Amino acid sequence: MAKFEELAATIRQQITAGVWQVGEKLPSLREQTFQSGMSLMTVMHSYQILEGQGWIISRPQSGYYVAPKAEFLSVPKAQNRMAHIGKVDMNAYIFDILQTISDPDIVPFGSAFPDPSLSPLSQVTRALAAVAREITTAELLDYLPPGNFSLRSAIAKRYAQAGVNVSPDEIVITAGALESLNLSLQAVTKPGDWVVIEDPCFYGALQAVEKLGLNAVSVTSDPQSSIDLAALADVLASTEIKACWLMTNSQNPLGYTLSIEKKRQLAAMLEQHNVVLIEDDVYSELYFGQEKPKPAMAYMPQRNSLHCGSFSKSLVAGFRIGWVAAGNYAEEVKKLQLMSTLSTSVPMQLALAKYLSTQNYDRHLRGIRKTLEQRKNLAWQCLKKHLPENVIINYSASGYFLWIELPAAVDASRLCAIMLDHHVSIAPGNMFTTGGDYNNYFRINVSYPWNSREEEAVMRLSSEIRRLENPENIFGYNK
């Protein structure tokens, strides 16, 4: 657990135990820095997390106080902990939403990708130009699955740096993470099998389940408590599950990262029931703090897992290069890829192998993490300033998404349509679920610079939320 998470957990325990009473002022940032021995940034992260979770509130020019309703924090309802949703039909809805956010004139709060200006495009294209001059015709024909050895070796070294042993022979290069995830799911299931997904989850999981004719059990996840492992245990005990498709680091859309303890519990649970873990880990490089979180597969001794990653979120989206550390399933994944996309772009593989052989990637990652952390903090402050007080902003210390809970009366899909008329996109909660539990939620991308345009978009968002919550006051409110 990172230091800011430890401090946040300590303060939550103190509030629960009554050390800090409702309405009581907490130590200031500087006082907490002195008392805890942690840095000012670490303490600030802890307070932001606690405020985003509803435990504390900030008062301008005054400080932080225990929130009046801290004891009534939202937790998953028992009856909604899991749902056997069976067949999934999401493609058309998701396609319509994604089509609307590709317009460059729209403020891209609904985008899934980070600000493209953060990519070291010139460095990577120089590597691409260099390999284009050197590549031979024979090399163009010699890159069938699993892909370029130098690139697989570079990825294996990055696993080793994170304390995870993966052989280059276990790695298959793919056309982005979505292909690796689809191939992984296809390698371990057949039509009609049951798989576990999170609720809410990355919409690509819903599309893959639909495409492969699988049945899905959704297990409730929460921005603060993460996936409901007790509910997952019930599912594994009562249903013949073939695989779990999960995001354990910087989960999309909620943002949480599972603690080491929960990753160990998850791994043990899956090993016990011989269930395959398909781990979607595309945001793992975009952590805040000093230590990269390990994937859950690191805690699975039998390695009954397929770990999927990508350079699309951390480097250049357009290159569409991903991979799967497929372990025991590597041969099956290679065969499936051979029958579908055949191979991944050879020049792109060579360019990335060349780029990763330098120190440029780690230098870039240090820069993008710092920038995303700063922008996320600015966005969080802007949203706290302008959105109605009854809107909950869930802050997570990684990635570039914020998960927003609206008042129950506000339909996020309707809000999405209204905001598009004002050239602002958001990603409504219905994109990430097959049920109706997240009608009043949406995800916002905060990776872009925060200027007057973004603040005006948030102000418009606030105005429309108020109008949808209180339609009878629309004329009086807009005067």
Protein Blocks (a to p, Z undefined) as FASTA:
>chain_A
ZZklmmmmmmmmmmmnomacghiacddfklmmmmnopafklmmmmmmmmmmnopaccdeh
kbccddfklmmcccddfklmpccekjadfklmmmmmmmmmmpfkbccklbcbdcfklpcf
klmmmmmmmmmmmpcfklmmmmccebjfklmmmmmmmmmmnopacdfklpccdebjklmm
mmmmmmmgcehiacdddddddfklmmmmmmnopacddddddfklopafklmmmmmmmpcc
fbdcddfehpafkopacdfklmmmmmmmmmmnopacdddffkmmmcgcjbdcddfklmmm
nopacddddfklmmcmklopacddekjmmmmmmmmmmmmnopacfklmmmmmmmmmpmkl
mmmmmmmmmmmmmmmmmmmmmmmmmmcfkbccddddehjbdcddddfklcfklmmmmmmm
nopacddfklmccbfklmmgccddfkbccdfklmmmmmmmmmmmmmmmmmmlmmmmmZZ
